[in-house]
Amino acid sequence: MTDKTLTVGVAASALLGGIAALVLGLAWGAAWAGFTLSVLWGWFVVPTFGLTAISAAQAYGIALVVRAAHGLRGAEGKGNDSAGVVMAKLFVLPPFVCGLFLLFGWVAKSFV
């Protein structure tokens, strides 16, 4: 009987850990997207259209809205990744992709 309780406890712990990692990963990605959006907005939208600059917190909120709308779409073909691959995508890709966007934006800003 102890083995079943232990197995259920381990399964519940793994499930809660996975949910916590997913929530943290989504917040991590939205934070990077918010920072990137606020910088690129200040570089291109403010001088081009004369709009006011947005703070990193406002851009974070916009990024959360966009991520939520993106997450509401169907997840066709996304169930083939292991948990490790999903976690790597959640924690490694946002700074890498946002860094590339900032690099390309900086290069474009240098020529404007």
N, C-alpha and C positions, 0 to 999 in steps of 0.2 A: 504494500500500500504506500509505503514511503517513496518508492520509485515513481509511482504515478503522480504524487504530489510534487515531487521534485521536477518531473518532466513538465507538468503544467506550469509550475513556477518559472522554469527556464524559458518555456515558450512565451509566457506572458511578459517576462522581462525582455526577451528578444523583440517582441512586438512593440512594447512601449519604447524601447531603445530605437527601433527603426522609425517609429512615428516622430520621436524627438529629433532624430537626425534629419528626417525629411523636413520638419518645420524649420530647424536651424539652417539647413541647406537652402531652402527657399528664401529665408530672410537674408542669408549671406549673399545670394545671387541678386536679390532686390537691392541690397545695400550697394553692391558694386554697380548695378545698373543705374541707381539713383545718383551716385557720385559721377559716373560717366555722363549721364544726361545733364546734370547741372553744369559740368565743365563745358561740354559741347554746346549747350544752350547759350552759355555766356560767350563762347567764341564766335558762334555763327548767327544765332537767332536774334540776340540783342542788337548787334550792330546792323544787321541786315534789315530787320523789320521794326526796330526801335521799341521792342517790347521790354518789359522789365526783366531783370535777372531773377532766376528762381533759386531758392536755397537748396542745399543738399537734402534737407528734410522734405521739402515739397517735391523734389525730384524722386525721392524714395517712395513717397506716396503714389506718385504717378507710375513708378515702376511696379509697385504692388498691384495697382489696378490692372496694368497691362499683363503682369504675370498671372493674375487671377483670371482674366479673360482668356489668356492663352491656355491656362489649365482646364478651362471649361470645354475646350474642344475635345473631340474624340482622341483616344490614345491608341490608335490602330498601329499594330506592329511594334509597340514599345515594351511589350511584356517579355521579351527575350533576353534582356540584360540581367546579370546576376546582381545581388545586393551590393557587392563591392564596386561593380562598374557604375551602378546608379549613384552611389555615394561619391565616387571619384568625379563623375560628371557634375554633381551638385556643388562640390567644394573646389574643384580644380578649374573647371571651365569658366566660371564667371570672371575671376581676375584675369585669366588669359585672354578671353574674348574682349572684355572691356578694355584691357590694356592695348589690344590691337586697335580697337576703335579710337582710343585716345591717341595712339601713335599716328594713325592715318589722319585723324582730325588735326593733330599738331602739324603734320607735314602740309596738309591743305591750308591751314592757317598761315603757315610760313610763306606761302606763295600768294596770299591775298593782300 
